[in-house]
Amino acid sequence: MAPRAKKLSLLTRVSENSRVLAQSLYNKIVKPTIFVVEDDADIGRLVRHNLEAAGFAVRWFPSAATVLAEAEKQRPALMLLDIMVPGGDGLDLCRRIRQSAALAPTPVIFLTAKTGESDRVLGLELGADDYITKPFSPRELVARVKAVLRRFEHPLQPAMLRLDDIEIDTSAMLLTVRGKGVPATATEFRLLEYLATHSGRVFTRDQLLDAVWRDTHYVTPRSVDVYVRRIREKIERDPENPRFLKTVRGAGYRFEVPK
């Protein structure tokens, strides 16, 4: 190798090592911020204490009134929402988060006293990444917060997938359908990307849980069905008769590119 080429190679390695070191130091100094929307002062203090002890910065909101405005100023790493709070309910707040292009990718977990299956399904349908019921174990709460955040630690391989009238830009996590940008949560995007990059292959719900959710201890196969329905609403002209995301009866789901 010529001396100049060797020098450039060395400088490149030094620059990359410096970047990695700087990112590592930044991650240690700047703690991930979690927004907690909870009107019960005792629960709010309990949640904040345990999350801070686990290494997170916490902003606690006793009502929903100012949450979105503050999130747009400082996008949190995750939002933990009660459903029944003053200034608007958590379900509507989640809906508005998912409709915001800037905030849509933010992970959302419900922490609520509503324990019915229909409530859980509704929360997931609105775009929540997890649903925790009260009373709860603080250790389990922290574990599930970390589990949701872990899903998004490993970046996708940069690629631009063009599948009929759908474009999936994995580097920017952007979904475009029929020429229009469509907001998608991180979980929705990862599930769609995984199915689309394995077009034609049938996956069971358990296989999709392992591939996309990774930590499946707190997630049920029912969650996959909810997310598939949400993705169909975003990419299909007629979600009841999907062209792309097919159900394989008795097996699971398959992504197909129409011929």
C-alpha positions in Angstrom: 0.0 0.0 0.0 1.3 3.5 -0.9 2.3 5.8 2.0 -0.5 8.2 1.2 -3.1 5.4 1.1 -1.7 4.0 4.4 -2.1 7.5 6.0 -5.6 7.9 4.8 -6.5 4.4 6.1 -5.0 5.2 9.5 -6.9 8.5 9.7 -10.1 6.8 8.8 -9.7 4.2 11.6 -8.8 7.0 14.1 -11.8 9.0 13.0 -14.2 6.0 13.3 -12.7 5.1 16.7 -13.2 8.7 17.9 -16.8 8.7 16.7 -17.6 5.4 18.5 -15.9 6.7 21.7 -17.8 10.0 21.5 -21.1 8.2 21.1 -20.4 5.9 24.0 -19.6 8.9 26.3 -22.7 10.7 25.1 -24.9 7.7 25.9 -23.4 7.5 29.4 -23.8 11.2 30.1 -27.2 11.8 28.5 -29.8 9.5 30.0 -32.8 8.4 28.0 -35.8 10.5 29.0 -39.1 8.9 29.7 -42.3 10.9 29.9 -44.7 9.5 32.6 -48.3 10.7 32.4 -50.0 9.7 35.7 -52.4 11.7 37.8 -52.0 9.6 41.0 -49.1 11.3 42.9 -48.1 8.1 44.8 -47.9 6.0 41.7 -46.1 8.8 39.8 -43.5 9.0 42.5 -43.1 5.2 42.6 -42.7 5.0 38.8 -40.2 7.9 38.7 -38.1 6.5 41.6 -37.8 3.1 40.0 -37.0 4.4 36.5 -34.5 6.8 37.8 -32.8 4.1 39.8 -32.6 2.1 36.6 -30.7 4.9 34.8 -33.4 6.9 33.1 -34.3 10.5 33.3 -38.0 11.0 34.0 -40.4 13.8 33.4 -43.7 13.3 35.2 -46.9 14.9 34.0 -50.0 14.8 36.3 -52.3 15.6 33.4 -52.2 15.3 29.6 -52.6 19.0 28.9 -49.0 19.9 28.0 -47.5 16.5 27.1 -47.5 16.8 23.3 -46.1 20.4 23.3 -43.3 19.3 25.6 -42.6 16.2 23.6 -42.3 18.2 20.4 -39.6 20.4 22.2 -37.8 17.3 23.6 -38.7 14.0 22.0 -38.6 11.4 24.8 -37.1 7.9 24.4 -40.5 6.4 25.5 -43.9 7.5 26.8 -45.6 5.8 29.7 -49.3 6.7 29.7 -52.2 6.2 32.1 -55.6 6.1 30.4 -57.7 8.0 32.8 -55.9 11.3 33.4 -57.1 15.0 33.6 -56.8 17.2 30.5 -57.7 14.4 28.1 -57.4 10.6 28.3 -54.4 8.5 27.5 -56.0 6.7 24.6 -56.6 10.0 22.8 -53.1 11.1 23.7 -51.7 7.9 22.1 -53.8 8.5 19.0 -52.4 12.0 18.6 -48.9 10.8 19.1 -49.3 8.3 16.3 -50.8 10.9 14.0 -47.8 13.2 14.5 -45.0 12.8 12.0 -42.4 13.9 14.5 -43.6 11.8 17.4 -45.1 8.7 15.7 -41.9 6.6 16.1 -41.8 7.1 19.9 -42.5 3.9 21.8 -45.6 4.1 24.0 -46.6 1.9 26.9 -49.9 2.1 28.7 -49.9 1.7 32.5 -53.5 1.5 33.5 -56.2 0.1 35.8 -58.2 -1.0 32.8 -57.6 -4.7 32.8 -60.1 -6.1 30.2 -58.9 -7.8 27.1 -60.9 -5.4 24.9 -59.1 -2.5 26.6 -55.7 -4.1 25.9 -56.6 -4.7 22.3 -57.8 -1.2 21.9 -54.6 0.2 23.3 -52.5 -1.9 20.9 -54.7 -1.0 18.0 -54.0 2.7 18.8 -50.3 2.0 18.5 -49.1 1.1 22.0 -46.0 -1.1 22.1 -47.0 -2.7 25.5 -49.9 -2.6 27.9 -49.3 -3.0 31.7 -52.1 -3.2 34.2 -52.3 -2.0 37.8 -51.4 -3.1 40.3 -47.9 -3.7 39.0 -44.5 -4.8 40.1 -42.0 -2.0 39.8 -39.3 -4.5 38.8 -41.5 -5.8 36.0 -42.3 -2.3 34.9 -38.6 -1.5 34.5 -38.0 -4.8 32.7 -40.8 -4.1 30.2 -39.6 -0.6 29.6 -36.2 -1.9 28.8 -37.7 -4.7 26.7 -39.5 -2.2 24.5 -36.4 0.1 24.1 -34.3 -2.9 23.2 -36.4 -3.5 20.1 -35.0 -0.3 18.6 -31.4 -0.5 19.7 -30.2 -2.4 16.7 -30.5 -0.3 13.5 -31.9 -1.9 10.4 -29.6 -2.5 7.4 -29.8 0.6 5.1 -31.9 -0.3 2.1 -34.6 1.2 -0.2 -37.3 -1.4 -0.9 -39.7 -0.6 -3.7 -42.6 -3.1 -3.8 -45.3 -2.1 -6.3 -46.7 1.2 -4.9 -44.9 0.9 -1.5 -41.5 2.3 -0.7 -39.7 1.3 2.6 -36.6 3.4 3.4 -34.9 1.5 6.2 -32.1 4.0 6.8 -34.6 6.8 7.6 -37.4 4.5 8.8 -39.8 6.1 6.3 -42.8 4.4 4.7 -44.3 5.8 1.5 -47.5 4.4 0.0 -48.7 5.6 -3.4 -46.4 8.5 -3.3 -47.5 9.7 0.2 -45.5 9.5 3.4 -47.3 7.4 6.0 -46.5 7.6 9.7 -45.6 4.3 11.3 -44.5 3.3 14.7 -41.1 1.7 15.1 -42.8 -1.7 15.8 -45.0 -1.4 12.8 -42.1 -0.5 10.6 -39.9 -3.3 11.8 -42.6 -5.9 11.3 -43.4 -4.6 7.8 -39.7 -4.5 6.9 -39.2 -8.0 8.1 -42.1 -9.4 6.1 -41.3 -7.4 3.0 -37.6 -8.5 3.0 -38.8 -12.1 3.2 -41.5 -11.8 0.5 -43.3 -15.0 -0.3 -42.4 -16.8 2.9 -45.0 -17.8 5.5 -44.3 -16.9 9.1 -46.1 -18.0 12.2 -47.0 -15.5 14.9 -44.3 -17.0 17.2 -41.7 -16.6 14.5 -42.6 -13.0 14.0 -42.5 -12.4 17.7 -39.0 -13.8 17.9 -37.8 -11.8 14.9 -39.4 -8.4 15.6 -40.2 -8.2 19.3 -37.1 -10.2 20.4 -38.0 -10.2 24.1 -41.3 -12.1 23.9 -41.8 -12.8 27.6 -44.5 -10.1 27.9 -45.9 -10.2 24.4 -48.7 -12.5 23.1 -49.4 -13.8 19.6 -52.5 -11.6 19.7 -50.2 -8.6 19.5 -49.1 -9.7 16.0 -52.7 -9.8 14.8 -53.2 -6.3 16.0 -50.1 -5.0 14.3 -50.9 -6.8 11.0 -54.3 -5.1 11.0 -52.7 -1.7 11.6 -50.2 -2.2 8.8 -52.9 -3.3 6.4 -54.8 -0.1 7.2 -51.7 1.9 6.1 -50.6 0.0 3.0 -53.7 -1.6 1.5 -56.3 0.1 -0.6 -58.8 -2.4 0.9 -57.6 -3.7 4.3 -60.4 -6.4 4.3 -59.1 -7.8 1.0 -55.3 -7.3 1.2 -53.1 -7.4 -1.9 -49.8 -7.4 0.0 -50.1 -8.7 3.5 -51.9 -12.1 3.3 -53.3 -14.3 6.0 -52.4 -18.0 5.5 -55.1 -19.8 7.3 -53.9 -22.1 10.0 -50.3 -20.9 9.6 -49.6 -17.2 9.9 -48.8 -14.3 7.5 -47.1 -13.8 4.2 -46.1 -10.7 2.3 -46.6 -10.9 -1.5 -45.8 -8.4 -4.3 -48.7 -8.4 -6.7 -47.7 -9.4 -10.3 
